[in-house]
Amino acid sequence: MTLAHARMTRSRFGCYLLTLLVAAAPVRAQQASLTSADSTLIWRILLAEDQRDGSNEALAEGTRHPDPRIQLLARRAAARIGDPKFASRDSFPPLPAPPAYPDPAWRLRYRVLKAGDCVALRGALNDSVWAVRLHAIDLVSASCATDSLWIKALIMWVRTAPPNAARLPGTASWQPAAHALVALARTRPEVARRMLPTTARSRIPTLRAYAARAATVLADTSALRGLARDADANVKEVAIDGLAKVAGHSADDVYLTALNDRGYQAVRAAARALAGSSRKAEVLNAALATARRIRDDSSETSRDTRLALLERVNEHADAVHATAIAALASDFDCLVAQAAATIAARLGPTSGMAPKCTRLPVRLSPDAVALALGRDVRLRVVIADSSGGGSFVVRLRGDVAPIMAARILELARTHYYDGLTWQRVEPDFVIQGGSPHANEYVGNARYIRDELGTVSHVRGTVGMSTRGHDTGDAQWFVNLRDNLRLNADYTIFGEVVQGIEVVDGVLEGDVIARVEVF
């Protein structure tokens, strides 16, 4: 950005942000009103934090400002920039605590279940809450193989798998069949083998993914080979991970083919499965080609996949390939650029092998200023009727993470989350969703930086999923219980203020119909 452009941008934002401040939450009577210049300064402070620019003059200006709100924002931004763990967070004023929610009664029943206690687990089959039933199924082990009631129940659930993922409130859909098939693979493998083919042909991708898990337990190489060629990248990923365990490098042809997939999760699984392959030239050439292709996507969320590809390149490359690898050291992701440059330097002359990192531009949402100053913004997350319906309300915590909250608000306004799913459900931990492809490794193309704070990860708080520092990809998680161990690494940007019982009732694969802003 040129200096002239920066000045014009500041002027334009100053006018717009002052308007936003008027709409923000009422300021305490004793606090002075902020001017257009003040709002522009806040915007500059937040932009410096988002860009991780500790030398930005806005930080020093902010700490000298007479308004304590601006001083606090500047000091906090400088502390977060200087320390990714924000170790000094406790020296900052405490923020309002989130609402307190007691655990539902069923979660206590969930927690007391133990693997191997076949009688207690059988009793849980009649529980009124599906989360408890599914947990009981997951805990069934070979010691329950002679329990005829258990086996009959598992077989019944697999046989009655539905043709689609729709479910009514308080019921389940494909989930019982999925968990039951994996349990049969553990307890009665001969029965699971007979039932596997039908499940592997289901029209429900998540059910096919569980078929791949069952096939892994059964060491069914043939079924895994078929599922590794599934049209759905999530099914591919699970099948490839399983195939790597049970077939090893005898399935390298499958892994090499999967490197051509568009799903980052499938490509990552294939690259990892090819570690130690004897087909060195094929692996190297395919890994280089795929790394170049994915770089052209300009998606920061592809980092883990590209690093896995570079591991294969590093394993098999020699000096002949140094130049081609050095070309990969020019990248928008500094970690990827450094990894490629390190490989290239190892293979050839160091001249010209230095990483060239050109970060993608950071655009700060103007809503960040109003959110930082207390504007009350809420999101109503509406669950699809086909997933049981209902809704819950999230209040954005701009006082904790104004930049992240503003990004989420912006995505919600553009209907980014509409039609996406809750792809991860751990009933005594979190629910997580918001991936365009229902996978941990596929998120929004632009990373959202961490904004660690002083609000703890208690039940009902909403946090940002990451895979390392500053790698938020717009996937949310909602804490279903107090998860204080997450405080050190994960940012809270919201809290559930209504409908916690709907959050508790979410099952894996449930669909977000829409997110409404109010």
LOMARVEX-198111 format. One record per residue (C-alpha): chain; residue number from 1; x, y, z; residue in three letters. Coordinates in steps of 0.25 Angstrom, whole numbers. Example, Ala and Ser with C-alpha at 12.3 -4.5 7.8 and 13.67 -1.06 7.14 Angstrom:
residues 2
A,1,49,-18,31,ALA;
A,2,55,-4,29,SER;
***
This chain:
residues 518
A,1,0,0,0,MET;
A,2,6,14,-4,THR;
A,3,6,25,6,LEU;
A,4,-4,33,-2,ALA;
A,5,-13,21,-3,HIS;
A,6,-12,19,12,ALA;
A,7,-16,33,15,ARG;
A,8,-28,32,6,MET;
A,9,-32,19,12,THR;
A,10,-30,25,26,ARG;
A,11,-39,37,22,SER;
A,12,-50,28,16,ARG;
A,13,-50,19,28,PHE;
A,14,-50,30,38,GLY;
A,15,-63,35,32,CYS;
A,16,-69,21,31,TYR;
A,17,-64,17,45,LEU;
A,18,-69,29,52,LEU;
A,19,-83,25,47,THR;
A,20,-81,11,52,LEU;
A,21,-77,17,66,LEU;
A,22,-90,24,67,VAL;
A,23,-97,10,65,ALA;
A,24,-88,3,76,ALA;
A,25,-93,0,90,ALA;
A,26,-95,13,98,PRO;
A,27,-82,18,105,VAL;
A,28,-82,21,119,ARG;
A,29,-86,35,123,ALA;
A,30,-72,38,129,GLN;
A,31,-65,34,116,GLN;
A,32,-62,45,106,ALA;
A,33,-68,43,92,SER;
A,34,-58,39,81,LEU;
A,35,-55,47,69,THR;
A,36,-53,43,55,SER;
A,37,-38,44,57,ALA;
A,38,-39,35,69,ASP;
A,39,-47,24,61,SER;
A,40,-37,24,50,THR;
A,41,-26,22,61,LEU;
A,42,-33,10,66,ILE;
A,43,-34,5,52,TRP;
A,44,-19,7,50,ARG;
A,45,-16,0,63,ILE;
A,46,-25,-12,60,LEU;
A,47,-19,-13,46,LEU;
A,48,-5,-13,52,ALA;
A,49,-9,-24,61,GLU;
A,50,-15,-32,49,ASP;
A,51,-2,-30,41,GLN;
A,52,6,-33,53,ARG;
A,53,14,-20,51,ASP;
A,54,20,-17,64,GLY;
A,55,27,-5,58,SER;
A,56,14,2,54,ASN;
A,57,14,16,59,GLU;
A,58,-1,15,63,ALA;
A,59,3,6,75,LEU;
A,60,11,17,81,ALA;
A,61,1,28,78,GLU;
A,62,-10,19,84,GLY;
A,63,-2,17,97,THR;
A,64,0,33,98,ARG;
A,65,-15,35,95,HIS;
A,66,-23,42,107,PRO;
A,67,-34,32,105,ASP;
A,68,-32,19,114,PRO;
A,69,-40,11,104,ARG;
A,70,-30,14,92,ILE;
A,71,-18,12,102,GLN;
A,72,-23,-2,105,LEU;
A,73,-25,-6,91,LEU;
A,74,-11,-1,87,ALA;
A,75,-4,-8,99,ARG;
A,76,-12,-21,97,ARG;
A,77,-9,-21,82,ALA;
A,78,6,-18,85,ALA;
A,79,6,-30,95,ALA;
A,80,-1,-39,85,ARG;
A,81,9,-36,74,ILE;
A,82,21,-38,83,GLY;
A,83,17,-51,89,ASP;
A,84,8,-61,82,PRO;
A,85,4,-67,95,LYS;
A,86,0,-53,101,PHE;
A,87,6,-58,114,ALA;
A,88,4,-44,120,SER;
A,89,-11,-45,118,ARG;
A,90,-14,-46,133,ASP;
A,91,-8,-32,135,SER;
A,92,-20,-26,127,PHE;
A,93,-33,-23,133,PRO;
A,94,-43,-34,134,PRO;
A,95,-54,-35,124,LEU;
A,96,-69,-39,127,PRO;
A,97,-71,-54,129,ALA;
A,98,-79,-62,119,PRO;
A,99,-93,-67,123,PRO;
A,100,-92,-79,133,ALA;
A,101,-99,-92,128,TYR;
A,102,-100,-104,136,PRO;
A,103,-98,-118,130,ASP;
A,104,-110,-125,125,PRO;
A,105,-114,-137,133,ALA;
A,106,-110,-147,121,TRP;
A,107,-96,-142,121,ARG;
A,108,-94,-148,134,LEU;
A,109,-99,-161,129,ARG;
A,110,-90,-160,117,TYR;
A,111,-78,-158,126,ARG;
A,112,-80,-170,135,VAL;
A,113,-80,-180,123,LEU;
A,114,-68,-189,123,LYS;
A,115,-62,-198,112,ALA;
A,116,-64,-213,115,GLY;
A,117,-76,-211,125,ASP;
A,118,-86,-218,115,CYS;
A,119,-97,-218,125,VAL;
A,120,-96,-203,127,ALA;
A,121,-94,-200,113,LEU;
A,122,-106,-209,109,ARG;
A,123,-115,-200,118,GLY;
A,124,-110,-188,111,ALA;
A,125,-116,-193,98,LEU;
A,126,-130,-189,104,ASN;
A,127,-125,-175,108,ASP;
A,128,-134,-163,103,SER;
A,129,-122,-156,97,VAL;
A,130,-115,-161,85,TRP;
A,131,-101,-155,89,ALA;
A,132,-102,-165,101,VAL;
A,133,-106,-177,92,ARG;
A,134,-95,-174,82,LEU;
A,135,-85,-173,92,HIS;
A,136,-89,-186,98,ALA;
A,137,-87,-192,84,ILE;
A,138,-73,-186,83,ASP;
A,139,-69,-193,96,LEU;
A,140,-74,-207,92,VAL;
A,141,-62,-216,92,SER;
A,142,-59,-230,88,ALA;
A,143,-63,-234,103,SER;
A,144,-77,-231,99,CYS;
A,145,-77,-240,86,ALA;
A,146,-85,-251,93,THR;
A,147,-96,-242,98,ASP;
A,148,-107,-245,88,SER;
A,149,-115,-233,92,LEU;
A,150,-104,-224,88,TRP;
A,151,-101,-231,75,ILE;
A,152,-115,-231,71,LYS;
A,153,-116,-216,73,ALA;
A,154,-104,-213,65,LEU;
A,155,-109,-222,54,ILE;
A,156,-122,-215,54,MET;
A,157,-116,-201,53,TRP;
A,158,-107,-204,42,VAL;
A,159,-119,-211,34,ARG;
A,160,-128,-199,36,THR;
A,161,-118,-189,31,ALA;
A,162,-127,-178,24,PRO;
A,163,-125,-174,10,PRO;
A,164,-122,-159,14,ASN;
A,165,-117,-151,25,ALA;
A,166,-130,-145,29,ALA;
A,167,-135,-146,44,ARG;
A,168,-146,-141,53,LEU;
A,169,-144,-134,66,PRO;
A,170,-139,-143,77,GLY;
A,171,-136,-154,67,THR;
A,172,-123,-159,59,ALA;
A,173,-121,-162,44,SER;
A,174,-109,-169,39,TRP;
A,175,-101,-168,52,GLN;
A,176,-106,-181,59,PRO;
A,177,-103,-189,46,ALA;
A,178,-89,-183,45,ALA;
A,179,-85,-185,59,HIS;
A,180,-91,-199,60,ALA;
A,181,-84,-204,48,LEU;
A,182,-70,-200,54,VAL;
A,183,-74,-206,67,ALA;
A,184,-78,-219,59,LEU;
A,185,-64,-219,53,ALA;
A,186,-58,-219,67,ARG;
A,187,-67,-229,73,THR;
A,188,-73,-238,62,ARG;
A,189,-64,-236,50,PRO;
A,190,-70,-247,42,GLU;
A,191,-84,-240,43,VAL;
A,192,-78,-227,39,ALA;
A,193,-71,-232,27,ARG;
A,194,-85,-237,22,ARG;
A,195,-91,-223,24,MET;
A,196,-79,-214,20,LEU;
A,197,-82,-214,5,PRO;
A,198,-96,-209,6,THR;
A,199,-92,-198,15,THR;
A,200,-80,-194,6,ALA;
A,201,-90,-192,-5,ARG;
A,202,-99,-182,3,SER;
A,203,-102,-169,-3,ARG;
A,204,-98,-162,10,ILE;
A,205,-83,-158,9,PRO;
A,206,-82,-158,25,THR;
A,207,-87,-172,26,LEU;
A,208,-77,-177,15,ARG;
A,209,-66,-170,23,ALA;
A,210,-70,-179,35,TYR;
A,211,-70,-191,25,ALA;
A,212,-56,-188,23,ALA;
A,213,-53,-188,38,ARG;
A,214,-60,-201,39,ALA;
A,215,-52,-206,27,ALA;
A,216,-39,-202,34,THR;
A,217,-42,-210,47,VAL;
A,218,-46,-222,38,LEU;
A,219,-33,-220,30,ALA;
A,220,-41,-221,17,ASP;
A,221,-32,-216,7,THR;
A,222,-41,-218,-5,SER;
A,223,-52,-209,2,ALA;
A,224,-42,-199,5,LEU;
A,225,-37,-198,-9,ARG;
A,226,-51,-196,-14,GLY;
A,227,-54,-185,-3,LEU;
A,228,-41,-178,-6,ALA;
A,229,-46,-175,-20,ARG;
A,230,-59,-169,-15,ASP;
A,231,-64,-156,-21,ALA;
A,232,-64,-150,-7,ASP;
A,233,-51,-145,-2,ALA;
A,234,-54,-148,13,ASN;
A,235,-57,-162,10,VAL;
A,236,-44,-163,2,LYS;
A,237,-36,-157,13,GLU;
A,238,-41,-168,23,VAL;
A,239,-39,-179,14,ALA;
A,240,-25,-175,10,ILE;
A,241,-21,-174,25,ASP;
A,242,-27,-188,27,GLY;
A,243,-21,-193,14,LEU;
A,244,-7,-188,19,ALA;
A,245,-9,-196,32,LYS;
A,246,-13,-209,26,VAL;
A,247,-7,-210,12,ALA;
A,248,5,-200,13,GLY;
A,249,12,-198,0,HIS;
A,250,5,-209,-8,SER;
A,251,-6,-198,-10,ALA;
A,252,4,-187,-15,ASP;
A,253,-4,-186,-28,ASP;
A,254,-16,-182,-20,VAL;
A,255,-8,-171,-13,TYR;
A,256,-2,-166,-25,LEU;
A,257,-15,-165,-32,THR;
A,258,-21,-157,-20,ALA;
A,259,-10,-146,-21,LEU;
A,260,-19,-141,-33,ASN;
A,261,-31,-139,-24,ASP;
A,262,-36,-125,-22,ARG;
A,263,-39,-128,-7,GLY;
A,264,-27,-123,2,TYR;
A,265,-30,-134,12,GLN;
A,266,-29,-145,2,ALA;
A,267,-16,-140,-4,VAL;
A,268,-10,-139,10,ARG;
A,269,-14,-153,14,ALA;
A,270,-8,-158,1,ALA;
A,271,5,-150,3,ALA;
A,272,7,-156,17,ARG;
A,273,4,-170,12,ALA;
A,274,15,-169,1,LEU;
A,275,25,-167,12,ALA;
A,276,36,-178,10,GLY;
A,277,31,-182,-4,SER;
A,278,40,-189,-13,SER;
A,279,34,-182,-25,ARG;
A,280,43,-170,-23,LYS;
A,281,42,-163,-37,ALA;
A,282,27,-164,-38,GLU;
A,283,25,-159,-24,VAL;
A,284,35,-147,-26,LEU;
A,285,29,-143,-39,ASN;
A,286,15,-144,-34,ALA;
A,287,18,-137,-21,ALA;
A,288,24,-125,-29,LEU;
A,289,13,-124,-39,ALA;
A,290,3,-124,-28,THR;
A,291,10,-114,-19,ALA;
A,292,10,-105,-31,ARG;
A,293,-4,-107,-34,ARG;
A,294,-9,-104,-20,ILE;
A,295,0,-92,-19,ARG;
A,296,-8,-86,-30,ASP;
A,297,-21,-87,-21,ASP;
A,298,-15,-76,-13,SER;
A,299,-22,-82,-1,SER;
A,300,-15,-81,13,GLU;
A,301,-22,-93,18,THR;
A,302,-15,-102,9,SER;
A,303,-2,-100,17,ARG;
A,304,-3,-114,24,ASP;
A,305,-5,-121,11,THR;
A,306,6,-114,4,ARG;
A,307,16,-116,15,LEU;
A,308,13,-131,14,ALA;
A,309,16,-131,-1,LEU;
A,310,29,-124,2,LEU;
A,311,33,-135,12,GLU;
A,312,32,-145,0,ARG;
A,313,40,-135,-8,VAL;
A,314,51,-135,2,ASN;
A,315,51,-150,3,GLU;
A,316,53,-153,-11,HIS;
A,317,59,-140,-18,ALA;
A,318,74,-139,-22,ASP;
A,319,82,-127,-28,ALA;
A,320,76,-128,-41,VAL;
A,321,63,-123,-35,HIS;
A,322,68,-112,-27,ALA;
A,323,64,-101,-37,THR;
A,324,50,-106,-38,ALA;
A,325,49,-107,-23,ILE;
A,326,55,-93,-21,ALA;
A,327,43,-88,-30,ALA;
A,328,34,-93,-19,LEU;
A,329,41,-84,-9,ALA;
A,330,34,-72,-15,SER;
A,331,21,-73,-8,ASP;
A,332,10,-65,0,PHE;
A,333,12,-74,12,ASP;
A,334,25,-72,19,CYS;
A,335,25,-86,25,LEU;
A,336,24,-92,12,VAL;
A,337,34,-83,6,ALA;
A,338,44,-86,17,GLN;
A,339,42,-101,15,ALA;
A,340,44,-101,0,ALA;
A,341,56,-92,2,ALA;
A,342,62,-101,12,THR;
A,343,61,-113,3,ILE;
A,344,67,-106,-9,ALA;
A,345,78,-101,-1,ALA;
A,346,82,-115,4,ARG;
A,347,82,-120,-11,LEU;
A,348,89,-108,-18,GLY;
A,349,97,-95,-17,PRO;
A,350,91,-86,-6,THR;
A,351,91,-74,-16,SER;
A,352,77,-71,-20,GLY;
A,353,71,-81,-11,MET;
A,354,66,-71,0,ALA;
A,355,51,-72,3,PRO;
A,356,43,-61,-4,LYS;
A,357,30,-59,4,CYS;
A,358,20,-49,-1,THR;
A,359,8,-50,9,ARG;
A,360,-6,-48,3,LEU;
A,361,-12,-35,7,PRO;
A,362,-19,-33,20,VAL;
A,363,-32,-25,19,ARG;
A,364,-38,-21,33,LEU;
A,365,-53,-21,34,SER;
A,366,-58,-7,38,PRO;
A,367,-67,-14,48,ASP;
A,368,-55,-17,56,ALA;
A,369,-54,-3,62,VAL;
A,370,-69,-3,67,ALA;
A,371,-68,-17,72,LEU;
A,372,-55,-13,80,ALA;
A,373,-63,-2,86,LEU;
A,374,-74,-10,91,GLY;
A,375,-84,-11,80,ARG;
A,376,-94,-22,83,ASP;
A,377,-95,-31,70,VAL;
A,378,-102,-45,71,ARG;
A,379,-103,-57,61,LEU;
A,380,-115,-66,61,ARG;
A,381,-110,-80,56,VAL;
A,382,-122,-87,50,VAL;
A,383,-121,-102,49,ILE;
A,384,-127,-108,37,ALA;
A,385,-141,-114,39,ASP;
A,386,-135,-127,32,SER;
A,387,-125,-127,44,SER;
A,388,-135,-126,55,GLY;
A,389,-137,-111,54,GLY;
A,390,-136,-101,65,GLY;
A,391,-126,-89,67,SER;
A,392,-116,-83,76,PHE;
A,393,-111,-69,78,VAL;
A,394,-97,-65,79,VAL;
A,395,-92,-51,84,ARG;
A,396,-79,-47,78,LEU;
A,397,-68,-43,88,ARG;
A,398,-62,-31,81,GLY;
A,399,-56,-27,94,ASP;
A,400,-48,-40,94,VAL;
A,401,-45,-42,79,ALA;
A,402,-50,-30,70,PRO;
A,403,-43,-34,58,ILE;
A,404,-47,-48,58,MET;
A,405,-61,-45,62,ALA;
A,406,-62,-35,50,ALA;
A,407,-57,-45,40,ARG;
A,408,-68,-55,45,ILE;
A,409,-78,-44,44,LEU;
A,410,-74,-41,30,GLU;
A,411,-75,-56,26,LEU;
A,412,-88,-57,32,ALA;
A,413,-93,-46,25,ARG;
A,414,-89,-52,12,THR;
A,415,-96,-65,15,HIS;
A,416,-83,-72,16,TYR;
A,417,-88,-82,27,TYR;
A,418,-101,-85,20,ASP;
A,419,-102,-100,17,GLY;
A,420,-89,-104,24,LEU;
A,421,-89,-114,34,THR;
A,422,-84,-118,48,TRP;
A,423,-74,-128,44,GLN;
A,424,-68,-131,58,ARG;
A,425,-77,-134,70,VAL;
A,426,-71,-139,83,GLU;
A,427,-82,-138,93,PRO;
A,428,-74,-136,105,ASP;
A,429,-64,-126,98,PHE;
A,430,-68,-118,86,VAL;
A,431,-76,-117,74,ILE;
A,432,-68,-111,62,GLN;
A,433,-73,-107,48,GLY;
A,434,-72,-97,37,GLY;
A,435,-63,-104,27,SER;
A,436,-67,-103,12,PRO;
A,437,-64,-117,11,HIS;
A,438,-67,-122,25,ALA;
A,439,-53,-125,29,ASN;
A,440,-42,-120,38,GLU;
A,441,-32,-117,27,TYR;
A,442,-41,-109,18,VAL;
A,443,-46,-95,23,GLY;
A,444,-47,-81,18,ASN;
A,445,-35,-77,9,ALA;
A,446,-30,-66,18,ARG;
A,447,-25,-69,31,TYR;
A,448,-31,-61,43,ILE;
A,449,-20,-57,54,ARG;
A,450,-21,-61,68,ASP;
A,451,-26,-51,78,GLU;
A,452,-24,-59,91,LEU;
A,453,-30,-52,103,GLY;
A,454,-34,-53,118,THR;
A,455,-48,-60,116,VAL;
A,456,-47,-74,119,SER;
A,457,-52,-86,110,HIS;
A,458,-64,-89,119,VAL;
A,459,-77,-96,114,ARG;
A,460,-84,-88,104,GLY;
A,461,-73,-80,99,THR;
A,462,-70,-80,84,VAL;
A,463,-55,-81,79,GLY;
A,464,-47,-82,66,MET;
A,465,-42,-95,61,SER;
A,466,-27,-94,58,THR;
A,467,-16,-103,54,ARG;
A,468,-4,-95,60,GLY;
A,469,-2,-80,63,HIS;
A,470,-10,-70,54,ASP;
A,471,-17,-81,46,THR;
A,472,-32,-79,48,GLY;
A,473,-39,-83,36,ASP;
A,474,-53,-78,40,ALA;
A,475,-57,-92,46,GLN;
A,476,-64,-90,59,TRP;
A,477,-65,-98,71,PHE;
A,478,-75,-97,83,VAL;
A,479,-70,-102,97,ASN;
A,480,-80,-112,102,LEU;
A,481,-73,-112,116,ARG;
A,482,-62,-104,123,ASP;
A,483,-49,-107,114,ASN;
A,484,-39,-98,122,LEU;
A,485,-27,-105,115,ARG;
A,486,-31,-98,102,LEU;
A,487,-29,-84,109,ASN;
A,488,-14,-84,105,ALA;
A,489,-16,-86,90,ASP;
A,490,-30,-83,85,TYR;
A,491,-37,-70,83,THR;
A,492,-51,-68,88,ILE;
A,493,-59,-58,79,PHE;
A,494,-73,-61,84,GLY;
A,495,-82,-67,94,GLU;
A,496,-96,-74,94,VAL;
A,497,-106,-66,100,VAL;
A,498,-119,-73,96,GLN;
A,499,-122,-88,92,GLY;
A,500,-111,-95,99,ILE;
A,501,-120,-107,98,GLU;
A,502,-120,-107,83,VAL;
A,503,-105,-107,83,VAL;
A,504,-105,-119,93,ASP;
A,505,-114,-126,83,GLY;
A,506,-105,-125,70,VAL;
A,507,-101,-138,64,LEU;
A,508,-89,-140,54,GLU;
A,509,-93,-135,40,GLY;
A,510,-104,-126,45,ASP;
A,511,-106,-115,35,VAL;
A,512,-106,-100,38,ILE;
A,513,-118,-95,30,ALA;
A,514,-113,-80,31,ARG;
A,515,-107,-70,41,VAL;
A,516,-115,-57,43,GLU;
A,517,-108,-44,48,VAL;
A,518,-116,-35,57,PHE;
***
